[in-house]
Amino acid sequence: MYTKTEILSIAKKQLALDYNCKLSDFEKQENTITENKLQEGRRIYESDGCILKIITIGGKAIICADEKIRPWTEEKLLKRDASWLFDYDKLRAIDNKLREFGHEIDQMPHFYLPNPVTCEVKPITTIKWFEREEISQFQDDSRFDEAFVFSDNYPDVLAVAAFEGDNIIGMAGASEDSKTLYQIGINVMPEYKAKGIGTNLVTLLKQELLNRGKVPFYGTAVSHIISKNTAINAGFFPAWAEVYSRKLKD
């Protein structure tokens, strides 16, 4: 089982690839601006290659900027306190600058990592595990749009379902976003929410991934308080936040 220090180290090694920075940049007291360069081994999402993305972690920011917006980030963001960098007035200024280049802020997800110092949790329902080759049966099932992504860039590799009789009432799935970091998603059927099923499934999946030597992480939106509580109740702690851009939509 990993220690918390080891989990953070594994995550930072991946984030260094994602943001084209050095591991030592995460330990600096000041923010860092890096070249917008795509590294082999990075996590590949729809935002891949965007002209600006920023991560705040441990009280500092790594700012990965395209050359055309880099001078502005050096002037306006480099000396900012990263703890407050995603306040609305700062985001508005970032978005206004992006629009000069035909881009805008896309999303601002928050991410959580597992705290290994937790008691082992048992299922509270009948459950069934699904391995990578068994997950394709759910591809056209809209009930599980958060549990599975069905992407070639980050394939679904493991899932656990809660059952009542023959009916699936909840499903948590993990995608292989990189060789070391696996992202967890969760769906619970509307009539079974607020019964602890989502937290239980996320916890079970977290435990299994750690047992397999993988580090799970959990992402959600800043406004999704229910999802944040699921992460915390399942034994995750808040680890970093990101902002990234996209081209303006027509």
Residue, then its C-alpha position, 0 to 999 in steps of 0.5 A: m500500500y502506498t503512503k500519502t507521500e508516495i501517492l503525491s509523488i506519483a501524481k506530481k510525476q504525471l503532472a510534470l509530463d502534463y505541464n511540461c515542467k520539472l518535479s522541482d517546480f512543484e517544490k518552489q515557493e513561486n509560480t512557474i511558466t512553462e513552454n506549451k509543449l506536448q510531452e510523451g506520456r502526458r494525459i491526453y484529453e480534449s483540451d490537449g494542445c490548448i494555448l493556456k492551461i494552469i494547475t494550482i497545487g501546494g500553494k503554487a501554480i504551473i502555467c503552461a502557455d503558448e508563446k503568443i500569450r506567454p508575455w501576458t502571463e509573465e506580467k499578470l500571473l507569475k507573481r500572483d498568489a496561486s491560492w487565489l488565482f482562480d478567484y472570479d476576477k482573475l479568471r475574468a482577466i484570463d478569459n478576456k485575454l484569451r478572447e483576444f486570440g479567439h479562445e476562452i476558458d473551458q473548464m475548471p475541474h478540481f481533483y482529489l487523491p486517495n488518503p491511504v490511512t483509512c479503514e477497509v470498507k466492505p460492500i453495502t449491497t450485492i456487487k459485481w466486478f467488471e474487467r476491461e473486456e467486459i465493460s463494452q457491453f455498457q457503451d450505449d447505456s446512458r445510465f453510466d455516462e459518468a462511470f465510463v468514457f469509452s475513449d481510446n486515449y483513456p480506456d475504461v479498465l475496471a468497474v464495480a456495480a451495485f445490484e438490487g436483485d437483477n437490477i444495477i442501481g449504481m456503477a463506478g468505473a475507472s479509466e486509464d488516464s495514464k500508466t499510473l493515474y486512473q480516474i474514477g467516475i460514478n453513477v447512481m440511479p436517481e431513486y437510490k441516491a443519498k443512500g451511501i451507494g455512490t460513496n461505497l462503490v467509489t471506495l471499493l474501486k479506490q481500494e481495488l486500484l490501490n491493491r493493483g498498484k495504481v493511483p486512483f484520482y477523482g475529478t469534479a466541478v467546483s459547484h458539484i458539492i454532492s460529488k465533492n462530498t462523495a470523494i471526501n467520504a470515500g477517503f479522498f483529499p483535495a489535491w489540485a485544481e486546473v483551468y484550461s482553454r479552448k477555441l471560441k465556439d461559433 
